[in-house]
Amino acid sequence: MDVGDGHNPYAGLTFDGAGNLYGTTAFGGTGGGGTVFQLIPQLGGGWYERVLYAFQNNTQDGNSPYAGLVIDAAGNLYGTTQGGGSGGSCQGNGCGTVYELSPKAGGSWVETVLHSFQENGTDGNEPFAGLTFDTTGNLYGTTTLGGANLVGIVFGLSPRSSGNWHERVLHTFQRGMTDGFEPYAGVILDSSGNLYGTTMFGGDSKNLERGGPVAITPGTVFEVTP
């Protein structure tokens, strides 16, 4: 991929019902902040790429989408950006967003920021992973940092009749505790509404790994139960 259509895709791809593929690039694009793209299969073989949205650096629409996408029945796409948004600077690049891309007549797409994570709030910041839907249209995900203990959260986003979305913190991780911390991956959902995921660090202190002068706990698999 050249600069105009983005570069460095970190995440996997999502199919729609017509066989088109959707994905993200973490960097590049005309705005420099990454892209959302579509690949359309062509008769006789080959694929045609369209850039559906180009993120701008250090702006409220988000930037650096490391995560992939989920798609709803209407064809809307949902994802996260690690930076950008209106919630503060965090590490100088914004605190991250949850966004929606909606197809419009004529082939254009419109981005809506559903939530901007806050620099000094308890709602977490800097999400690297994608999202998961439940059967009623709620979204679930993780942030690697932020939250009351600054080492990540599990969150839910619920649509309201007004068109806005409400974020809830479902779990706040704690450094040094057995539940783990810094979840770089997303969550999956079972039929009872339980969420499952992993943390990069934390867990039982008996399983310490020695990395030079620092002892590192090697992570967890967790369940969050309503």
HELIX and SHEET records of a PDB file:
HELIX    1   1 ALA A  105  GLY A  107  5                                   3    
HELIX    2   2 SER A  205  ASN A  207  5                                   3    
SHEET    1   A 4 THR A  14  PHE A  15  0                                        
SHEET    2   A 4 LEU A  21  THR A  25 -1                                        
SHEET    3   A 4 GLY A  32  PRO A  41 -1                                        
SHEET    4   A 4 TRP A  47  GLN A  56 -1                                        
SHEET    1   B 4 VAL A  70  ILE A  71  0                                        
SHEET    2   B 4 LEU A  77  THR A  81 -1                                        
SHEET    3   B 4 THR A  97  PRO A 103 -1                                        
SHEET    4   B 4 TRP A 109  SER A 116 -1                                        
SHEET    1   C 4 THR A 132  PHE A 133  0                                        
SHEET    2   C 4 LEU A 139  THR A 143 -1                                        
SHEET    3   C 4 ILE A 153  PRO A 159 -1                                        
SHEET    4   C 4 TRP A 165  THR A 172 -1                                        
SHEET    1   D 3 ILE A 188  LEU A 189  0                                        
SHEET    2   D 3 LEU A 195  THR A 199 -1                                        
SHEET    3   D 3 THR A 220  VAL A 224 -1                                        
SHEET    1   E 2 GLU A 209  GLY A 211  0                                        
SHEET    2   E 2 VAL A 214  ILE A 216 -1                                        
END                                                                             
